[in-house]
């Protein structure tokens, strides 16, 4: 006898919400996407972490925190300094849930 899948017809976001981990997973996914963009730009421009820190007027440890996908506590100021150091700007947009 087959058991009925209680998640049939729902999407992955619904599953994560039911498990109580949606916000954490979403935060980590957003940070991972940001880290990938910063890392890719640093590689393309051949910028080291030390150079990035100097351009951002911060420490190398702060750059390591920025590039740490598991550390989701990053400030807008840090994002703006990182973007400026890479010749970019930050664009934030709110969308319907």
N, C-alpha and C positions, 0 to 999 in steps of 0.2 A: 504494500500500500504506500503510495507517494504522500509525502507531507507537503502541505501547502506553504509556499514561500510567502512569509508575511510582508516581504518587501517588494513583491511583484507589482509592477505598475508604478512604483515610486522612483524618484530619481536619487542620485547619490547624495545630493545635499540633504534631502529628507532623511536618509539613513544616518548621515553624520549628526543631524539635529537630534534624532531619536537617541543616538548614542551619547549625546551631550558633548561632542567634540568639534562641532562645526566651526565655532569661532577660532579655536586654536589652529585647526587645520587650514582655515582660510587665511589667518594671519601668517602662518608659515609659508603658504603658497605665494602670497603677495611678496613676502620678504625674499623668498627664493628667486622669484622673477626679477626683483630689483637687483639682487646680488648678481644674477647672471648678466644683466645689462651693464652694471658697473664693471664687472670683471671683464666682459667682452670689450668694452671701450678702453679699459686700461691695457689690455693685450694689444688691441689694434693700434693704440697710440704709444705702445712700449713704455708705459708708465709703471714704475715699481711702487710697492706699498710705501716705501720711504719718500719717494717723490710725491706721491698722492698726499701723504701726511703733511709734507711741507706746503704743497699748494692749498691744502685745506686749513692750514695754520692749526694743526692738531697733532696728536701723537700717533705713532704707528699702531699702538694698542687700540686707539679709537678707530683706525682704518680696519684693523682686524675685526673689531666688533661690527662695523658696518658690513663687512664681507662674510660675517657668520650667519648662515641661514637660520640657525636655531635661535639667534638673539633677535627677537621681534621688536625690541624697544629701541627704535631709532627716531630721532627728533626731526622736525621739518628743517631746522637749522642745519643739522648734519647733512640731510639730503640736499639742501640747497648748496652747501659748500662743496659737496662731492660733485654735484652736477656742474657747478661753475669750474671746478678743477679740471673737468673733462670737456669743457667748452659746450656744455649742455644747459638746459633749464628743466625744472621740475614742473610737470603738469599733473594736477590732481583733479579727479572728476568724481562726483557722486552720481550713482545710477540707481534706478529703482530696484528694490529688493525682490 
